[in-house]
Amino acid sequence: MDFTQLRAFVTIAREGNLTRAAERLHVTQPAVSLQMKALQEQLGLQLFNRSSNGMVLTNDGAKLLPYAERVLASGGDFMQAANALHSTLSGELAIGTILDPEFTRLGVFLKRLVETYPQIATRLQHGMSGWVLQQIRAGQLDIGFYLGDLPNDGKTPCHRLVLTDFTYRVLAPSGWNSRVQGQSWEKLAQLPWIWTPPESAHHRLLSKIFAQHGITPNKVALVDQEQSMLDLVKSGVGLSLIRDAIAMREAHAHGLVIADAVSITTQLSLICQEKRKNEAMIAESFQLVSQSWKLII
């Protein structure tokens, strides 16, 4: 079995497009097509159908995809175990963490790190993503999690690995249906808002949205913890920006109201200083995090 062909199969399935798959794999589109053709001939199965929207898995392809993903993951685990037998990587890795460990898959990453490089010690520092960026630029942290686009401000450039896209919703107190349902950003800005410090992703995302509309929100409270924001929403103080999954959970559990006409999509990334991305400990950390998220880099 050719791992290159399996990697092409999995990447096309995830991207749904040959061009994007080729870009992700750093090869040409014809090369990806040939790899896919060779794999299908070897298996005697058609794995994709072409459509106007790109490449769509056949029923056979959909059934084989989980097996291919497991083979690639096992191959990665094998190489990690082999590398660990002669690894000389040691020292302290300072990691900037944000939000909850479950969302960032921090535990999965740390488990892989400890098993693969037992001589590496970790130091975790928790804060808002803007603070994590500041600390990485200052050299106080080696790697860290970050929300949103990196600022193009001329300061120390950073390298990032996008882990996932996700959506923020505007969450309102119970009983505010008529005040938020179907309302635009302009209308929502007039309602009381629970605001966050500049280092917060909420601050950056909302400030950009309101600036684009030329409006100033009605800020009634300033907090720096997601749980505190939720508590204030539950208490009827005002609106807050909350991750989609949490907003849905709280709406179901406590009758909070989700504004249905607006949302903000952003990204969770792992970042480090651009000039340090090839340092052994940092490069291996990026590789292990990518495996935790089942990414191909």
N, C-alpha and C positions, 0 to 999 in steps of 0.2 A: 504494500500500500504506500503510495506516494503522499507524504505529508503536504507537499506543495499543492497538490490537487485538492486535498481535503481542505486546506486553508482557503483556497480559491472558492470552493463550494460554500463554505460557511460564510465567507465575506460577501459573496454575491447574494446569499440568502438574507443576510442582515441589511445590506445596502439596497437590494432590489434593483440594482442598476450596474451594468458592466463598467461604465466609466468611473463611477464612484468607487467600485470595488478595486479597480486597477490603481486608482489614486491611493487608496488605503494600503494596498499591498506594495506600492512603489514599483509597479511594472506597467507595461503597455497594455492597452485593451486587447489587442490581438493575442498577447501572451496568455491573458486570463481566459479568453475564449478557447484557445488550444488546450489549456489545462482542463477546462470543463469538458471539452469534447473527448479528451483522452479518458477522463474518469468515467464518463457515461458509456463509452465503448467498452471499457474494462468491466463495468458492472452489468452492461447489457440493459440499462435502464435510462429513461429520460427523466432528468431531475428538475428541469425548468421548462416553462412555456414562455415564449415572448409575447408581450402585450404592449398596448400603447403607453402603458405606465412603466414599462421596464420588464424585469425578469420575475416571474411568478413561479413559486415552487409547485411541482406536480404533487399528487398524493404520495407517490413513491419518494419524492424528494423530501417532503414534509416528515415522512416516517423515518428517513435516514438521518435527517439533520441532527437530532439529539445525540445519535451515536457518533457522528463526526465530531461534534463539540466535545464529547467525552474523550475521544481518542486524542484530540489536540491537547485537551487539559491534562490527560495522563502523560503525554509526551513532555509537556512542560514540567510536570511534577518529577518525571524521571530525570530530566536535566538538572533541576534544582537539587535533587538528592545527590546526583553525581558531583555537582559543583560544591555542595556542602562538605563532601569528603576531603576536598583539598583546598577549601576556601581559607583565605587568610584575612578576610574582611573582619575588622573589629573596630571598636570605638563606640561613640555615642551618636545617635541619630535624634535630632531635635525636631519634633513634629508639631505643627500647629493644627489643632482640631477645632471644629465648629459644629453647631447643631447637635443632634444625638448620634451616638456611635452606630446605631442600627442603620440610619439613613446613609451615612458615609461608608458603611461596611468596614469600620475601623477594626473591629474584632477579628474579622476574617484576615485582613492584611497583617495584623500583628501576629496572629497565629502562624501564618506562612513565614513571616520574617524570623520569628524565634526558631522555628523548625529548620529553616534553611541556613540561617546565619546566627547560630547560638552565641557567638562572641560579640554580637552587636547589642548594646544597651540602648533603650529608648527613653527619651524625656518628652512627655506630652505637655503641651500648654494650650489651654482652651480659651477661646475668645471669639470676637466677631471677625468675619472674613476680611474686612478692611484692615483690622489690626494684624491679622496673620500676614497679609501682604506687606505691611510696614516692617514687621519683624524679619521676614525673609529678605527683604531689600537691605535691611540693616545687618544681615548676617547672624542674627540671633536665633533663627530657625533654619533648618536645612530644607525641609519640605513642609507643605501644608495644604489644607483644603480651602477652596475659595469659591464664592458664588458670583456669577455674572462675568461680564467681559473685563479683561484687564485694562486699566486706564492707559491711554496713550499720552502720558504727561511728561515724557522726556526723562523720567527718573530711571533707576536701575531696571533694565529690561528683565522680564521673567519668561520662563518657558512653562507651558501648561499642557496637561493631558485632560481632555474633556471626558468625564466619566458618564454623565447622563444629562438629558434635558428633563426639566420638570416645570410645573406650573404653580404660580402663586394665585390665590383667590382673595378677594376682599370679603372679610367676615364681619358680620354685624350682629348686634345683640338680638335676643329673642323678641319677636313682635315688631321688628323693623322692616317687615316685608314690603309694605307700601312705600317706604322711604328709599329702598335700595334696588328693588326688582325693576329691571329694564332701564336703570339710570346710567347715564354716561359719566365719564370722569369729571366733566364740568359740574354736573349735579352732585356727584358724590363729594367733591371737594368742599362743598358748602356745609356738609355734615361734620360733626366732631371726629377728629382722627387721633389715634394713639400713635405717636411718632417715635422714631429711634435715632440714635446718634449717627454722625457721618460715617463711622466705621462699619455700620450695619449695611447689609445688602438691601434690606427694606428701604433704607434712606436713599441709597443710590438709585434703586429702581423707580421708586415713587417720585423722587425729585426729577428724574428724567421725564417721566410721563407727564407730570404737571407742568414742567417747563415747556414741553412740546405743545401743550394746550394753552400756554400763557395764563395759567391760573395759580392761585396760592391756596393750599389746603388750610382748613381750620384745625390747627393743632391744639389739643387740650391736655395732653400728657406726654411725657418722654420716658421711655423705658428701654432697657437693653437686654431683656431676657424674653424669649418666645413664650415661656409659661406665664410670665407677668402680663404680656400682651393678651394672652387668652383669658386670664383672670379678669382683666379690665373689660374685655368684650362681654364676658359673662355677666359682669356687674352692671352693664348698660352704659358704660362710659362713652364708647364710640367705636369707630371702625378700625380694623387692623388688616395688614397683609399677612396671610397665613398659607403655608404649603398646602397644596390641593388635598393630599390624603388626610392631613390633620383637620382641615376645614370640613371635609365630608364627614369625618368621624364625629367632630364636635357638633355639627348640624344635626346629625342623627341622635347623638346622645343627650344634647342639652337644648335642642330647638333653636340653635343659632342660625342666622340667615346668611346665605351666600349670595352676593350680588351676581346676577346671572348675565349681565351684559358686558362685563369687563374681566380681564385676566392678564397676567404677565407671565411669559415663558422665559426661563433663564437656564443656566447650566451650572452643574457642580463640576469643579475641576480639581486636579492636583497640580500644584505649582512649585517651582524652585527658581533660583536665579539662573538666567540663561547661560551665563558663563560657567555654571557649576553642573549643568545637566549631565555631563559625561563623567563626572566623578563616580567612582565605582559604587560607593554606598548609595548615592542618590539614584544612579541609573538602575541599580538592582531594586530599589524601593519602587520606582515607577513601574518596573516590570511586574513586581509582585502585586501592586495595586491594580494594574491592568488585568491580571489574572483573576483577582477577586471580583472584578466587574465583567469578566469574560470578554475582554477587549483584545484586539489583535494590534500590536504595535511593532 
